[in-house]
Amino acid sequence: MFTTLTSNKRAAIFVFTAVLALVASACASDDPVAEEETTVTTMEDTTVTTMEDMEDMEEEGDEDHADFEFGEPADASSADRVIEIAASDTFIFEPAEITVAVGETVTFRVTNTGAIPHDFTLGDEVVQDEHEAEMVEMGGQMEMHDEPNLFSMQPGETKEITWTFTEAGQILMGCHQPGHYAAGMVGTISIES
């Protein structure tokens, strides 16, 4: 559940917790009545991060990801074409280079042809770097859930992402299972005007 928090949100939660601890220790007193009053006052004036708050932060993070510069998720029924991609244990996507057009809606049908888990992340270098950092930080123990631009696949599994491309340029498709991206499991998608 906490795996999709961005580094900024994790840092904010850490800072909030540290500040709350400092406030509590600064307000501590030898007088139990004063301590009780201070604690009550502090709790009334402080927003406590609950599991529900954390889930809301995750949803907000998902909304942040909804604004991709290169396009947006689309319904599979509106796809202009389907591109079949194989993710293999030799740490490659086949094909490794794809060309699409601005305004085109494409379904990427990705099959894990290997014997180990793989994932598929659609995004520019910033998106790829952020996801790689999250996976490294979690030591590969991250239970990924599907998002509009990424999913994980078990061996033999096939999943799809449908995307409408709105900006010319180049983006990447990457696998961020431990060591895969560094081993070169990345491909390019050229978006032409």
C-alpha positions in Angstrom: 0.0 0.0 0.0 2.8 2.5 0.8 4.9 1.5 -2.2 3.7 4.2 -4.6 4.6 7.1 -2.4 7.0 9.4 -4.1 10.3 10.3 -2.4 8.9 13.8 -1.7 5.9 12.4 0.1 8.0 10.0 2.1 10.3 12.9 3.0 7.3 15.0 4.0 6.0 12.2 6.2 9.4 11.8 7.8 9.7 15.6 8.5 6.2 15.7 9.9 7.0 12.8 12.3 10.2 14.4 13.3 8.6 17.8 14.0 5.8 16.1 15.9 8.3 14.3 18.1 10.2 17.6 18.7 7.0 19.4 19.7 6.0 16.6 22.0 9.4 16.5 23.7 9.6 20.4 24.0 6.1 20.4 25.6 7.1 17.6 28.1 6.9 18.7 31.7 7.4 17.3 35.2 3.8 18.4 36.0 1.5 15.5 34.7 -1.5 17.9 34.5 0.4 20.4 32.3 1.8 17.5 30.2 -1.8 16.2 29.7 -3.1 19.6 28.7 -0.2 20.2 26.4 -0.7 16.8 24.7 -4.4 17.4 24.3 -3.7 20.9 22.8 -1.0 19.5 20.5 -3.3 16.7 19.3 -6.1 19.2 18.7 -3.8 21.5 16.7 -2.0 18.7 14.8 -3.3 16.6 11.8 -2.4 13.0 12.6 -1.4 10.9 9.6 -3.6 7.8 9.6 -3.8 4.9 7.2 -6.7 6.7 5.5 -4.5 9.8 5.1 -1.7 7.7 3.6 -4.2 6.2 1.1 -5.4 9.7 0.2 -1.7 10.7 -0.4 -1.3 7.6 -2.7 -4.4 8.6 -4.7 -3.1 12.2 -5.0 0.2 10.7 -6.2 -1.7 8.7 -8.8 -3.5 11.9 -9.9 -0.1 13.6 -10.3 0.9 10.8 -12.6 -2.2 11.4 -14.7 -0.6 14.5 -16.2 2.0 13.0 -18.5 3.7 15.4 -21.0 3.8 12.8 -23.8 0.1 11.7 -23.7 -2.6 10.1 -21.7 -4.1 6.7 -21.0 -6.9 5.7 -23.4 -9.5 3.0 -23.7 -8.4 -0.1 -25.6 -11.5 0.1 -27.8 -10.2 3.4 -29.3 -6.8 2.0 -30.2 -5.7 2.6 -33.8 -3.4 -0.4 -33.6 -1.9 -3.0 -31.2 1.8 -3.5 -30.8 2.9 -6.9 -29.4 6.0 -6.7 -27.2 7.9 -9.6 -25.6 9.8 -9.0 -22.3 12.5 -11.7 -22.0 14.9 -13.0 -19.4 17.8 -11.8 -21.6 16.8 -8.3 -20.4 15.4 -7.0 -23.7 12.1 -5.8 -25.0 11.3 -7.1 -28.5 10.9 -4.9 -30.5 13.2 -2.5 -28.7 12.4 0.5 -31.0 8.9 1.6 -31.8 7.6 4.6 -33.8 4.1 6.1 -33.2 2.5 9.3 -34.4 1.2 12.3 -32.5 -2.6 11.8 -32.1 -2.3 8.0 -32.5 -3.8 5.7 -29.8 -1.8 2.5 -29.4 -2.3 -0.6 -27.3 0.9 -2.1 -26.1 0.3 -5.8 -25.4 3.3 -7.0 -23.4 4.0 -10.7 -22.7 6.5 -11.9 -20.2 8.2 -14.7 -22.2 10.7 -15.5 -19.4 10.8 -17.5 -16.2 11.2 -14.4 -13.9 9.0 -11.4 -13.2 9.3 -8.3 -15.4 7.5 -5.0 -15.5 6.7 -2.4 -18.2 6.9 1.3 -17.5 6.0 3.8 -20.1 7.6 7.2 -19.6 10.3 9.8 -20.2 13.7 9.6 -18.5 12.3 11.4 -15.4 9.5 8.8 -14.9 12.0 5.9 -15.5 14.5 7.3 -13.1 11.9 7.9 -10.4 10.5 4.4 -10.7 14.0 2.9 -10.7 14.9 4.8 -7.5 11.7 3.6 -5.8 12.5 0.0 -6.7 16.1 0.3 -5.5 15.0 2.0 -2.3 12.6 -0.9 -1.6 15.3 -3.4 -2.3 13.1 -5.0 -5.0 10.6 -6.1 -2.4 8.1 -3.6 -3.7 4.7 -5.1 -4.4 3.8 -3.1 -7.5 0.2 -2.5 -8.5 -0.8 -1.5 -12.0 -0.9 2.2 -12.8 -2.0 4.0 -16.0 1.6 3.9 -17.3 3.0 0.7 -15.7 2.4 -2.8 -14.6 4.3 -5.9 -13.5 4.0 -9.4 -15.1 4.6 -12.8 -13.7 6.2 -15.4 -16.1 3.9 -16.2 -19.0 1.5 -13.3 -18.2 0.3 -10.8 -20.8 -1.0 -7.3 -20.0 -1.9 -4.2 -21.9 -1.6 -0.4 -21.7 -3.4 1.8 -24.2 -2.0 5.2 -24.7 -2.8 8.3 -26.9 0.3 10.2 -27.8 -0.1 14.0 -27.7 3.5 15.4 -28.0 6.3 14.7 -30.5 9.5 13.4 -29.0 11.0 10.3 -27.5 10.0 8.3 -24.5 11.2 5.0 -23.0 9.8 1.7 -22.0 11.7 0.1 -19.1 11.7 -2.8 -16.7 12.5 -2.0 -13.2 12.8 -5.4 -11.5 16.1 -5.5 -9.5 19.0 -5.1 -11.9 16.9 -5.3 -15.1 17.0 -1.6 -16.1 20.7 -1.3 -15.4 21.2 -4.4 -17.5 19.7 -2.6 -20.5 16.1 -3.7 -20.3 14.9 -0.5 -21.9 13.5 0.4 -25.3 12.6 3.6 -27.1 9.3 4.9 -28.5 9.7 7.7 -31.0 6.6 10.0 -31.3 6.6 11.6 -34.7 4.5 14.7 -35.8 
